[in-house]
Amino acid sequence: MSARSTFEFILIDDFSMLSVVTAIEPLRVANRILGEDRYLWRVLYETGDAPMASNGLSLNDCRKGHNATDPDYTFVCAGMHTKVRDPGRLSATLNRRFNAGGVVGAVSLAPTLLARAGLLDGRRSVIHWEGLAAFTEEFPEIEISNGLFEIDGKIMTSCGGLATLDLFLEILKQDQESWLVQAIANQLHIGHARNSNDVQNAGIFRLPVTAPKLMHKAIALIDQTLSSPLTPEQMATEIGTSRRTMDRKFLEFTGHSFSEFYLSRRLEEARGLLRHSNISMLDVALATGFRSGSYFSTQFKATYGQSPRDYRKARS
């Protein structure tokens, strides 16, 4: 049997169940394909009773091949907050794992906990976009990328959700031959894993779940009408409010006016088409609501600093 690797997951109250499951599942599938328990895992709590996940469920003593030795990987799993039961004890545990030579990681908003433990100093990391503003205010000197995950030596961070699956496939890719990772991806019906260069939700296309319903409706309609943009008046009518109220809410929740946001979203879609398709420049323009190829080119260059043609050429 090959040398085993042990993964330890420390759960914080209201942790994201999805992030934990998408970390463990590729390990389970890898064991199944390899026909051996190559990867072991265990779940720990800070102290006291098992914490509840944000969906109201819990993981009670979840272990696979329990190993009393120090783990090879320790991941802190949080959800949409970073309140811990015993901050000093958690920081000490993370530093002890790191100093023992193990990999230390965090998902969703948990990179904040690594930063508080002093483990992100001078390192690159990611965090879920909803916690980015608070993180940069607390740790302005730490480099944060907009990627799905980041691996900087023995420090690994993921923005959470399905990005944790991408991170763990990358871990397996570094540990195994590429055929195994592809076999796992096929088993889980994901096609292929994304990499650390892929970014979180496109640009400004983000809203906290606490944003008012009219904003969520407006964002959904924007995405549905990129090829035939609505006027501000039409959008306000569709979401059941006045244009003045709509503009005020867009500024409050996105930092942009409605028109600026709409244009940015169309240009982001155009950038994706240029990067991932071979359709003509004119068809890209038409697909994103620009009736003139020259106007599209002008707006694209003003936003991204290069023409659509140069952008595509640089990424071909």
N, C-alpha and C positions, 0 to 999 in steps of 0.2 A: 504494500500500500504506500502511496506517495505521502510525503509529509503533510500533516493536517494544518489548516489555518482556522483559528478561533475568532469569531466575531462577537463582540459584546455590544449590546444596545441598552443605553441608559435612558429610560423614559421619563419625561417631564409631564406634569399635570397638563391635561388637554393636548397631549401630543397628537400628531397626525397619524392615524392608523394607516393611511395609504402609503406614507413614507416608509413605515416599518415593513409593511407587507412587500412593497416593491424592492426592498433591500434583501429580505429573506428569500423570496421566491426564486430569484436567479441562482442563489446558493443551493436551494433544494433541487432545482432542475439539473444543475451541474452535477450534484451527487448522483442523481438518477441516471444521467447519461454515462457518467464515469463508472457506475456500478460500485461505488465505494463512498464512505463518508469522508470525503476530502475536506469539506467545509463544515465546521461546527458553529453553533450559535447559542447565545444565551441572552435573556432579557433581565435587566436589573432595574430596581427602583432606587430613587434617592434614599429614602428612609420610610419606614411605616408601610401602610397598605399599598396595594397596586394602584397606580394612578388610572384615572379614566381617560380614554381618548376623547377627542373633540366630538366624536360621533356617539359617545355614551357607552362604548364597549371597553373592555379591558383585556389585557393579556396576562393571564395568571401563570407565573412560573414557566414561561415558554422557553424550553431548552431542547437542543439537539446535540446529543453526545457531550454532556456536561464535562467540562475540563476545568480543574481547579487552578491551573497555571495562569499566569498573566496572559491576556488575550493578545492576538496579533493586531487586531483592529478594535477600537472603541469608538462608537458613534453616539452622540447625544441627539436624542430625537425630541423635538419640540413641535408646537403648532404655531398659533398666531400670538403667543406671548412668551415672555422669558422669565416668568416668576418661578423661582425654584424654592424648595423647602429648606435647603441648607446650602446657601451659596458657597461658604467657605469649604465645606466638605466636598462639594462637587468640583470646585477648582483644584483642590488638593488631589482628588482622584485623577482628574484629567492630566495634571502635571506629572503625577506618579506614573501613569501609563506611558506618557510621552518620554519621560526620562529613562524608562525601562526599555526603550527602543521600539515601542509599538506605534502604529498609525493611530492618530486621533482625528475624528471627523465630527461633522455636525450637519443637520438637515433643517430646512425651513428657516425659522428664526434662531435656531440654536447656535449659528456662528457667533451671535452676540455673546453667548456663554463662553465660547473659546476665547473671544477677545477679552472678556473680563478676567479670564484665567491667565492672560498674558501670552497666549499661544499663537496669536495672529500677528504679533509685532514683526514688521518687515516681510510679511507674507501676503500673497494674493488670496482672495476668497470671494465667495458669492453669498447672497442672502436673498430670501424671497422679496420681491419688489415691494410688497406692502410694508416691510420693515426697514427698507433702505434709508428713508429719511431719518428715522430715529437712530439707526446705526451710525450713519455718517455724522450726526450731531454729537453722539457720544464718543465716537472714535474717528475724528477727522483725518488722522494720519494713516489709517489703515486703507490699503488699496482694495477696492471692491469692484469686481467686474460685473457685466450684465449677462454673463453666461449662465448656462444651466448648472454647471458644476465646475469646480476648480481643484486641481491636484498640485500642491506645492510641497514637494518632498513628502514628509510624513504627516502633513496636514491636508485633509480632504474636506471640502464643503459642497453641499448641494442646496439648491434653492427650494427643494422639497417636491412633494407630489411625484409625478412620473419621472421627473429629472433624477430622482434617487435611483430609479431603475437604470437609467443611462450611466450614472456613476458606477453602479455595481457591475454592470456589464464591462465597463472600462477596467475595473479592478480585476475581473476575471480574464479579460483580454491580456493584461500585463502578466498574469500568472499562468495562463494556458495558451495553447495554440488557437489560432483564429477560428478553426472549424468548430470548436466547442461553443464559442460565443455565438456564432451563427446558428448552431443547432439550438441553443437556448432561445435565441430570438425567434426562430421558427416555431418552437414549442409554445412560446407565449404570444404568437401571432402579432409581433410588432414589426416585422419586416427587417429593419436594421436599427441599430442604436444611434442616437444623436451623439455628437461630441461636444467637447467643452467650448468650441468656437460658436456653437449654436446659441442664440440668445433667448432670454426669457420673452414673454409676450411682446409682440411687435411694438417697439418704441413707446409712444404715449397711450397705446391701446390698453389701458388698465383702469380699473375702478375697484375701490374697496367694496366688500360685500355690504357695508353699511350705507353706501351711497343711495340716494332716493330712487324709487322705482322708475321715475321718468328718465333718469340718467341711464339706467340699464337698458330701458326701451330705446333711447336715442342711440346708444352705442350699437345695439343689435341692428337697428334700422340702417345706420351708417354702413355697417358691414354688408348688409343685404343690398345696398343701392350704390355700390362703388362705381358701377358702370353707367349709372344714370342718376347722378346726385340730385337730391332734393334741395329746394331752396330753403332758407331759414324759416320762412313762413310756413311752407309745407311741412317741415319737420316739426315745428311747434304744434301745428294742428294734429299731426299724427300721434304725438305723445301726450296731447291734451293739456297744453299749457300755452302761455304767451311767449312771444319771441324774447321779450325782455327778461322774463324769468328763466327761460332756457339759456340765454347768453350768460346770465349771472351764475347759474349752476355749472355751466361748462368752465367758467373762470375759476369757480370755487374748487371743483373736483379735478380739473385737468391742468389748470394754469394757462389755458388757451381759450380763445373765443371759439364759438361753434364753427365758424368758417375756417379758422386756422386748424382746428382739430380735424375737420373733414378732409381738408387738403392734405394734411400730414398722413392721414390714414390711407388715402388714395395713393400717395407717393410711396408709402411703405409697401402697399400691395404691388405696385409697379416694380419696385426694387426686387421683391420676391419673384415676380414673373421673369424679370431679366436674368436673375441668378439661376432659376431652376427650370426654365423652359427655353425653347428655341423659337417661339413665335416672334413675328416681326415687330419692329419698334412701333409701327403704326397700330398694330393689333394690341400691343401692350397699352398704348395710349388710349385706345378706344375701350379696352376692357376696364380701365380705371377712370373713365368719365371725361377724358380729354378729347375734345373734338378736333384738335389740331396737333399734329406731330411736333410742330415748332414750339407751340405753347407748352406742351408737355416737356420738351427738352429744356426749355428755359426754366420752368419751375423745378425740374429735377436737379439741374445744375446749381440753381440757387440754394437748394436744400442740402445736397450731398457733395457739392464741390467739383463734380465732373459730369459730363454728358451721359445720357443713358448708354450710348454706344461704347464710350470709354469704360463705363462701369462694367458692362457685360464682358468686354474684352479682357479687363483686368482679372476677371474671375473665371475665364474659360480655361 
